[in-house]
Amino acid sequence: MKRSYIWLTCLVVCVAFIALLYLQGSYAKAMVKMREEQFNENVWRSLDQASRELEKAETFRYLQTVLTRHEPKKQGTFNTNFSVPHYMLPLDTLSNGRANMSLGSLGMNKYNKVAETISNLQKHVREAYIYEQGVLDEVIYAVMYTASEQRFQDRLNPAVLDGCLRNALQANGITLPFHFIVYTSDGREVYRCEDYTEEGSEPSYQQVLFRSDPMGQMGTVVIHFPDQKDYIRGVASYVAPAMGFTIILLLTSLITIYLIVRQKRISEMKKDFVHNMTHEFKTPISTISIAAQMLADKSVKKNEETYERLGGVITSETRRLRYQVEKVLQMSLFDNNNIALKMQELDANEIIGNVVDTFSLKVTQIGGSLDMKVEAYNPFINADEMHFTNIIFNLLDNAFKYRREDQPLAIEVHTYNQNETHFCISISDNGIGIGKDNLKRIFDKFYRVHTGDKHNVKGFGLGLAYVQKMVELHHGTIKASSELGKGTKFTISIPLSL
């Protein structure tokens, strides 16, 4: 799979999950807003109902008092046992609708008595209605007059108000604990519930009490719910697990894609390693094979000088082959943490100087220069001599391989002390340099900077990985800085031997 396809897949997955998280967040926000609006509506409805119930309770209380002590004088009597005389018409005559009874047969007097009786009944009913309506108006006036004459704080019964609020809230589906304060119309506090706390006092709700009374007899109740915010936001808890699982899936997908990309990169580096190893092993094997064939060929005349020369070739190429095999085995040992260092106190300036003297011959052969600047006044460190030597050699060899062809190679080795606690080595060159993207990965195992058509740069991609691993085992650090086309600089810092 091409890398562009992998990144495109990663982008699509990220966009999909981000869109899903956005939709879940929007849904949770809408649910919270909806619950808040519903809660506010229920609270306002409950306060209105509680205010009405409080007024009804006061009216009922005064009504009982007034009816108990108030007995209005009756201006007349009314016989509720009044009965209509039984002057009945014949049943068959009424049922058949053929009343032919004449006024003469019943008698005019009896008819007049029936009409007079009905008229008296209607008159007494009207008088009774008017009387009862007057009594009711008198009671209502007494209630209103008595209530308006009292102060608001005298009319208020906190227990009744608390019961009205609790019943109204429960009737509208609100069971949260609440606190309330009652004020007069001019803002003076009349009552505060015992368990009142300022916590959660925002938002609060206000309701006017005794709204039909004069302004001086009115009051205000202020109520708030300490757990209101948790209750409203609690609806989002249903969405939170889904968002959590979505985030987990997103991270899992990103990790999976990262592992795929990393595995692909490792696969490519291993493929490159196998390719380079084939060339690195093929050359000495071919040379040894040719030398062996010449020794076995009887048609070729041989003398002592020929035997010596062919033997030297075989020995040199065998040593080269063994060095490459050992490098691979060393990295295998590092991966398994089975390497054992022989630590001892060394003069780092001396060891570096020996490596520079040996390597300078190789540099001067191509017209280059290798200079060493010694400024470290305390060069003693605890290190493994062989591996420390290999560190310096690998860095010098790396500068030699990646030199520029249009100008002579110039390498500078500089030693100095830092903060009187560390020994530092810097190796800089004027080679082809390393790009920023490659600079981040030069210490990766099997990774090699691509050099285009430059086929003389060979190796396994293990040199710098080996250097970094060995520096870390010596409790030091290594840094690289480079500019493409201008050169590279490696800086190593190792603790001094104290």
C-alpha positions as CSV (number, residue, x, y, z in Angstrom):
1,M,0.0,0.0,0.0
2,K,1.3,3.4,-0.9
3,R,2.1,5.8,1.9
4,S,-0.3,8.4,0.4
5,Y,-3.2,5.9,0.7
6,I,-2.3,5.3,4.3
7,W,-2.3,9.0,5.1
8,L,-5.6,9.5,3.2
9,T,-7.2,6.7,5.2
10,C,-5.9,8.3,8.4
11,L,-7.4,11.6,7.4
12,V,-10.8,10.1,6.5
13,V,-10.9,8.2,9.8
14,C,-10.0,11.3,11.8
15,V,-12.6,13.5,10.0
16,A,-15.3,10.8,10.5
17,F,-14.6,10.5,14.3
18,I,-14.3,14.2,14.8
19,A,-17.7,14.7,13.0
20,L,-19.2,12.0,15.2
21,L,-17.8,13.6,18.3
22,Y,-19.2,17.0,17.2
23,L,-22.7,15.5,16.6
24,Q,-22.6,13.8,20.0
25,G,-21.5,17.0,21.6
26,S,-24.3,19.0,19.8
27,Y,-26.9,16.4,20.9
28,A,-25.7,16.6,24.5
29,K,-25.8,20.4,24.4
30,A,-29.4,20.3,22.9
31,M,-30.5,17.9,25.6
32,V,-29.1,20.1,28.4
33,K,-30.8,23.2,26.9
34,M,-34.1,21.3,26.5
35,R,-34.0,20.0,30.1
36,E,-33.1,23.5,31.4
37,E,-36.1,25.1,29.6
38,Q,-38.4,22.3,30.8
39,F,-37.1,22.7,34.4
40,N,-37.6,26.5,34.3
41,E,-41.2,26.1,32.9
42,N,-42.1,23.6,35.6
43,V,-40.6,25.8,38.4
44,W,-42.6,28.9,37.2
45,R,-45.7,26.8,36.9
46,S,-45.2,25.4,40.4
47,L,-44.6,28.9,41.9
48,D,-47.8,30.2,40.4
49,Q,-49.7,27.2,41.7
50,A,-48.1,27.5,45.2
51,S,-49.0,31.2,45.3
52,R,-52.6,30.4,44.5
53,E,-52.8,27.6,47.0
54,L,-51.4,29.9,49.7
55,E,-54.1,32.5,49.0
56,K,-56.8,29.7,49.0
57,A,-55.5,28.5,52.3
58,E,-55.7,32.0,53.8
59,T,-59.2,32.5,52.4
60,F,-60.4,29.2,53.7
61,R,-59.0,30.0,57.2
62,Y,-60.7,33.3,57.3
63,L,-63.9,31.9,55.9
64,Q,-64.0,29.4,58.7
65,T,-63.4,32.1,61.3
66,V,-66.0,34.4,59.9
67,L,-68.7,31.7,59.5
68,T,-68.1,30.7,63.1
69,R,-68.5,34.1,64.7
70,H,-70.8,35.8,62.1
71,E,-74.5,35.0,62.2
72,P,-76.4,37.7,60.3
73,K,-80.0,38.6,61.5
74,K,-82.8,37.3,59.3
75,Q,-85.2,39.8,58.1
76,G,-88.0,37.3,57.4
77,T,-88.8,33.7,57.6
78,F,-89.3,31.2,54.9
79,N,-91.1,27.9,55.4
80,T,-89.0,25.3,53.6
81,N,-91.7,22.8,54.2
82,F,-94.0,24.6,52.0
83,S,-96.0,22.2,49.9
84,V,-98.3,22.6,47.0
85,P,-101.9,21.6,47.5
86,H,-102.9,18.4,45.7
87,Y,-105.2,19.7,43.1
88,M,-104.6,17.0,40.5
89,L,-106.1,16.7,37.0
90,P,-107.5,13.4,35.8
91,L,-104.6,11.2,34.6
92,D,-106.3,10.0,31.5
93,T,-107.2,13.5,30.5
94,L,-103.6,14.7,30.9
95,S,-102.1,11.7,29.1
96,N,-104.3,11.9,26.1
97,G,-104.0,15.6,25.8
98,R,-107.8,16.0,25.6
99,A,-108.5,18.3,28.5
100,N,-111.9,19.5,28.0
101,M,-112.4,20.4,31.6
102,S,-113.9,23.8,31.8
103,L,-113.4,26.5,34.3
104,G,-116.9,26.2,35.3
105,S,-116.6,22.5,36.3
106,L,-113.6,22.9,38.5
107,G,-114.6,26.2,39.8
108,M,-113.0,29.6,39.4
109,N,-112.0,29.7,43.1
110,K,-109.9,26.6,43.0
111,Y,-108.0,27.8,39.9
112,N,-107.2,31.1,41.5
113,K,-105.8,29.4,44.6
114,V,-103.4,27.3,42.6
115,A,-102.1,30.3,40.6
116,E,-101.6,32.3,43.9
117,T,-99.7,29.4,45.5
118,I,-97.3,29.1,42.5
119,S,-96.7,32.9,42.6
120,N,-95.9,32.8,46.3
121,L,-93.5,30.0,45.8
122,Q,-91.5,31.8,43.2
123,K,-91.4,35.0,45.3
124,H,-90.0,33.1,48.3
125,V,-87.3,31.4,46.1
126,R,-86.2,34.8,44.8
127,E,-86.0,36.2,48.3
128,A,-84.0,33.2,49.6
129,Y,-81.5,33.5,46.7
130,I,-81.0,37.3,47.3
131,Y,-80.5,36.6,51.0
132,E,-77.9,33.9,50.6
133,Q,-76.0,36.0,48.0
134,G,-75.9,38.9,50.4
135,V,-74.5,36.6,53.2
136,L,-71.8,35.3,50.8
137,D,-70.9,38.9,49.7
138,E,-70.7,39.9,53.4
139,V,-68.4,36.9,54.2
140,I,-66.1,37.7,51.2
141,Y,-65.9,41.3,52.2
142,A,-65.1,40.4,55.7
143,V,-62.2,38.1,54.5
144,M,-60.8,40.7,52.2
145,Y,-61.1,43.5,54.8
146,T,-59.5,41.4,57.5
147,A,-56.6,40.3,55.2
148,S,-55.8,43.7,53.9
149,E,-55.7,45.1,57.4
150,Q,-52.9,42.7,58.5
151,R,-49.2,43.1,57.8
152,F,-47.6,40.7,55.3
153,Q,-45.4,39.1,57.9
154,D,-48.5,38.4,60.1
155,R,-50.4,36.8,57.3
156,L,-47.5,34.6,56.2
157,N,-47.4,31.0,57.6
158,P,-43.9,29.6,56.6
159,A,-45.0,26.0,57.1
160,V,-48.0,26.4,54.9
161,L,-45.9,28.1,52.2
162,D,-43.3,25.3,52.4
163,G,-46.0,22.7,52.0
164,C,-47.6,24.6,49.1
165,L,-44.2,24.9,47.3
166,R,-43.3,21.2,47.9
167,N,-46.7,19.9,46.7
168,A,-46.7,22.1,43.6
169,L,-43.1,21.1,42.7
170,Q,-43.8,17.4,43.2
171,A,-47.0,17.8,41.1
172,N,-44.9,19.1,38.3
173,G,-42.3,16.4,38.6
174,I,-39.6,18.3,40.5
175,T,-38.2,16.4,43.5
176,L,-35.0,18.3,44.0
177,P,-34.2,19.8,47.4
178,F,-34.9,23.6,47.5
179,H,-34.2,26.6,49.7
180,F,-36.3,29.8,49.9
181,I,-36.4,33.2,51.4
182,V,-39.4,35.5,51.8
183,Y,-39.2,39.3,51.5
184,T,-41.7,42.0,52.0
185,S,-42.6,44.4,49.2
186,D,-40.0,46.9,50.4
187,G,-37.2,44.2,50.4
188,R,-37.0,43.3,54.1
189,E,-36.4,39.6,54.9
190,V,-39.3,37.9,56.6
191,Y,-38.3,34.3,56.7
192,R,-35.4,32.1,55.6
193,C,-35.6,28.3,55.7
194,E,-33.4,26.6,58.3
195,D,-31.2,24.6,55.9
196,Y,-30.6,27.6,53.6
197,T,-27.2,27.8,51.9
198,E,-25.8,30.2,49.4
199,E,-24.4,27.3,47.4
200,G,-26.2,26.9,44.1
201,S,-28.1,30.2,44.6
202,E,-27.8,30.9,40.9
203,P,-30.1,30.8,39.1
204,S,-33.0,31.7,41.5
205,Y,-36.7,32.1,40.9
206,Q,-39.1,34.8,42.3
207,Q,-42.8,34.8,42.8
208,V,-45.1,37.5,44.2
209,L,-47.4,36.4,47.1
210,F,-50.9,37.8,47.6
211,R,-50.9,39.4,44.2
212,S,-54.5,40.8,44.4
213,D,-53.8,42.8,47.6
214,P,-52.4,46.3,47.9
215,M,-48.7,46.8,47.4
216,G,-48.0,47.1,51.1
217,Q,-49.5,43.7,51.9
218,M,-47.7,41.8,49.1
219,G,-44.5,39.8,49.4
220,T,-42.0,37.9,47.4
221,V,-40.6,34.4,47.7
222,V,-37.2,33.6,46.2
223,I,-36.4,29.9,45.7
224,H,-33.3,28.2,44.4
225,F,-32.2,24.6,43.9
226,P,-28.6,23.7,45.1
227,D,-28.5,20.6,42.8
228,Q,-30.1,22.3,39.8
229,K,-26.9,22.5,37.7
230,D,-26.0,18.8,38.3
231,Y,-29.6,17.8,37.6
232,I,-29.7,19.7,34.3
233,R,-26.2,18.6,33.2
234,G,-26.9,15.1,34.3
235,V,-28.8,14.5,31.1
236,A,-25.4,14.7,29.3
237,S,-24.2,11.7,31.3
238,Y,-26.1,9.5,28.9
239,V,-24.0,10.8,26.0
240,A,-20.7,10.9,27.9
241,P,-20.0,7.1,27.7
242,A,-20.7,7.2,23.9
243,M,-18.3,10.1,23.5
244,G,-15.7,8.3,25.6
245,F,-15.9,5.1,23.6
246,T,-15.7,7.2,20.4
247,I,-12.5,8.8,21.6
248,I,-11.1,5.4,22.5
249,L,-12.0,4.1,19.1
250,L,-10.3,7.2,17.5
251,L,-7.1,6.7,19.5
252,T,-7.2,3.0,18.7
253,S,-7.6,3.8,15.0
254,L,-4.7,6.3,15.1
255,I,-2.5,3.9,16.9
256,T,-3.3,1.2,14.5
257,I,-2.6,3.4,11.5
258,Y,0.7,4.5,13.2
259,L,1.7,0.9,13.7
260,I,0.9,0.1,10.1
261,V,3.0,3.0,8.9
262,R,5.8,2.1,11.3
263,Q,5.6,-1.5,10.2
264,K,5.7,-0.5,6.6
265,R,8.8,1.7,7.3
266,I,10.5,-1.1,9.2
267,S,9.7,-3.4,6.3
268,E,11.2,-1.0,3.8
269,M,14.3,-0.6,6.0
270,K,14.7,-4.3,6.4
271,K,14.4,-4.8,2.7
272,D,17.0,-2.1,2.1
273,F,19.1,-3.8,4.8
274,V,18.9,-7.1,3.1
275,H,19.8,-5.5,-0.3
276,N,22.8,-3.7,1.2
277,M,23.9,-6.7,3.2
278,T,23.9,-8.7,-0.1
279,H,26.2,-6.2,-1.7
280,E,28.4,-5.9,1.4
281,F,28.8,-9.7,1.6
282,K,29.0,-10.3,-2.1
283,T,32.1,-8.2,-2.7
284,P,34.4,-9.9,-0.1
285,I,33.0,-13.3,-1.0
286,S,33.7,-12.8,-4.7
287,T,37.2,-11.5,-4.0
288,I,38.0,-14.5,-1.8
289,S,36.5,-16.8,-4.4
290,I,38.7,-15.4,-7.2
291,A,41.8,-15.6,-5.0
292,A,41.0,-19.2,-4.1
293,Q,40.4,-20.0,-7.8
294,M,43.8,-18.5,-8.7
295,L,45.5,-20.6,-6.0
296,A,43.8,-23.7,-7.3
297,D,44.5,-23.0,-11.0
298,K,47.5,-25.0,-12.0
299,S,47.9,-23.2,-15.3
300,V,48.8,-20.0,-13.4
301,K,52.4,-19.7,-12.5
302,K,52.8,-18.9,-8.9
303,N,55.7,-17.7,-6.8
304,E,56.2,-16.7,-3.3
305,E,55.1,-13.1,-4.0
306,T,51.9,-14.3,-5.7
307,Y,51.1,-16.5,-2.7
308,E,51.7,-13.7,-0.3
309,R,49.6,-11.2,-2.3
310,L,46.7,-13.7,-2.7
311,G,46.9,-14.7,1.0
312,G,46.8,-11.0,2.0
313,V,43.7,-10.4,-0.2
314,I,42.0,-13.4,1.4
315,T,42.9,-12.3,4.9
316,S,41.8,-8.7,4.3
317,E,38.5,-9.6,2.8
318,T,37.8,-12.2,5.5
319,R,38.5,-9.5,8.1
320,R,36.1,-7.2,6.3
321,L,33.4,-9.9,6.2
322,R,33.9,-10.7,9.8
323,Y,33.5,-7.0,10.8
324,Q,30.2,-6.7,9.0
325,V,28.9,-9.9,10.6
326,E,30.0,-8.7,14.0
327,K,28.2,-5.4,13.5
328,V,24.9,-7.2,12.8
329,L,25.4,-9.5,15.8
330,Q,26.2,-6.5,18.1
331,M,22.9,-4.8,17.2
332,S,21.1,-8.1,17.9
333,L,22.8,-8.2,21.3
334,F,21.7,-4.6,22.0
335,D,18.1,-5.4,21.2
336,N,18.2,-8.2,23.7
337,N,20.2,-6.1,26.3
338,N,22.8,-8.8,26.5
339,I,25.8,-6.5,25.8
340,A,28.4,-6.3,28.6
341,L,30.7,-3.3,28.7
342,K,34.2,-3.4,30.2
343,M,34.1,0.0,31.9
344,Q,37.4,1.6,33.0
345,E,38.9,5.0,33.4
346,L,40.3,6.2,30.0
347,D,42.0,9.3,28.7
348,A,39.4,10.2,26.0
349,N,41.8,12.8,24.3
350,E,44.4,10.0,23.8
351,I,41.9,7.5,22.3
352,I,40.3,10.0,20.0
353,G,43.8,11.2,18.9
354,N,44.8,7.6,18.0
355,V,41.6,7.2,15.9
356,V,42.2,10.5,14.2
357,D,45.8,9.6,13.3
358,T,44.7,6.3,11.8
359,F,41.7,7.7,9.9
360,S,43.6,10.8,8.6
361,L,45.6,8.5,6.2
362,K,42.3,7.6,4.5
363,V,41.2,11.2,4.3
364,T,44.5,12.6,2.9
365,Q,44.4,10.0,0.2
366,I,41.4,11.7,-1.4
367,G,42.9,15.2,-0.8
368,G,40.9,16.0,2.3
369,S,41.9,17.2,5.8
370,L,41.2,16.0,9.3
371,D,42.1,18.3,12.1
372,M,41.8,17.8,15.9
373,K,41.3,20.7,18.4
374,V,41.9,19.6,22.0
375,E,40.5,21.9,24.6
376,A,39.3,19.4,27.2
377,Y,41.5,19.9,30.3
378,N,39.9,16.9,32.0
379,P,39.6,14.1,29.6
380,F,39.1,11.2,32.0
381,I,35.9,9.2,31.6
382,N,34.6,5.7,32.5
383,A,34.1,3.9,29.2
384,D,34.6,0.7,27.3
385,E,37.7,1.2,25.2
386,M,36.7,-0.8,22.2
387,H,33.2,0.5,21.9
388,F,34.3,4.1,22.6
389,T,36.8,3.8,19.8
390,N,34.1,2.4,17.5
391,I,31.9,5.4,18.3
392,I,34.6,7.9,17.1
393,F,35.4,5.7,14.1
394,N,31.8,5.3,13.0
395,L,31.2,9.1,13.1
396,L,34.4,9.8,11.1
397,D,33.5,7.0,8.6
398,N,30.0,8.6,8.2
399,A,31.6,12.0,7.4
400,F,33.9,10.3,4.9
401,K,31.0,8.4,3.1
402,Y,28.7,11.4,2.8
403,R,31.3,13.9,1.5
404,R,30.8,16.3,-1.4
405,E,32.5,15.6,-4.8
406,D,32.8,19.2,-5.8
407,Q,35.2,20.2,-3.0
408,P,37.8,18.6,-0.7
409,L,36.6,16.9,2.5
410,A,37.3,18.9,5.7
411,I,36.6,17.2,9.1
412,E,37.2,18.8,12.4
413,V,37.2,17.0,15.8
414,H,36.9,19.2,18.9
415,T,37.1,18.1,22.5
416,Y,36.1,20.3,25.5
417,N,34.7,20.2,29.0
418,Q,31.2,21.3,29.9
419,N,30.3,22.6,33.4
420,E,33.3,20.6,34.8
421,T,31.1,17.5,34.8
422,H,31.1,16.3,31.2
423,F,33.5,15.5,28.5
424,C,32.3,16.7,25.0
425,I,33.3,15.7,21.5
426,S,32.1,17.4,18.4
427,I,32.8,16.1,14.9
428,S,31.8,18.4,12.0
429,D,32.3,18.1,8.3
430,N,31.5,20.0,5.1
431,G,29.7,17.1,3.4
432,I,26.4,16.9,1.6
433,G,24.4,17.5,4.8
434,I,21.1,16.0,5.9
435,G,17.6,17.3,5.4
436,K,15.3,18.1,8.3
437,D,13.0,15.2,7.6
438,N,15.9,12.7,7.5
439,L,17.7,14.3,10.5
440,K,14.9,13.1,12.8
441,R,15.4,9.5,11.8
442,I,19.1,9.1,11.3
443,F,19.5,7.2,14.6
444,D,16.8,4.6,13.6
445,K,18.0,1.1,13.0
446,F,18.3,0.1,9.3
447,Y,17.5,3.7,8.3
448,R,19.8,5.2,5.6
449,V,19.6,8.6,4.0
450,H,18.9,8.3,0.3
451,T,21.8,9.7,-1.8
452,G,20.2,9.4,-5.2
453,D,22.5,7.8,-7.8
454,K,25.5,7.8,-5.4
455,H,26.1,4.0,-5.2
456,N,29.5,4.2,-3.5
457,V,27.7,4.9,-0.1
458,K,27.1,1.4,1.3
459,G,26.2,0.0,4.6
460,F,23.4,-1.6,6.7
461,G,22.0,1.5,8.3
462,L,23.3,0.4,11.6
463,G,26.3,2.7,12.2
464,L,24.5,5.7,13.8
465,A,22.0,3.4,15.6
466,Y,25.1,1.6,17.1
467,V,26.6,5.0,18.1
468,Q,23.5,6.2,19.8
469,K,23.0,2.9,21.7
470,M,26.6,2.9,22.9
471,V,26.5,6.6,24.0
472,E,23.4,5.9,26.0
473,L,25.1,2.9,27.7
474,H,27.9,5.3,28.6
475,H,25.2,7.5,30.3
476,G,25.8,10.2,27.7
477,T,23.9,12.1,25.0
478,I,24.3,12.6,21.3
479,K,22.9,15.4,19.1
480,A,23.0,16.1,15.4
481,S,22.7,19.3,13.5
482,S,22.9,19.7,9.8
483,E,22.2,21.9,6.9
484,L,21.6,20.4,3.5
485,G,24.5,21.1,1.2
486,K,26.7,22.6,3.9
487,G,27.6,19.8,6.3
488,T,26.8,17.9,9.5
489,K,27.9,18.2,13.1
490,F,27.6,15.5,15.8
491,T,28.0,16.4,19.5
492,I,28.6,13.8,22.2
493,S,28.5,14.5,25.9
494,I,29.7,11.8,28.5
495,P,30.0,12.3,32.2
496,L,33.5,12.7,33.6
497,S,35.1,10.1,35.9
498,L,34.8,11.5,39.4
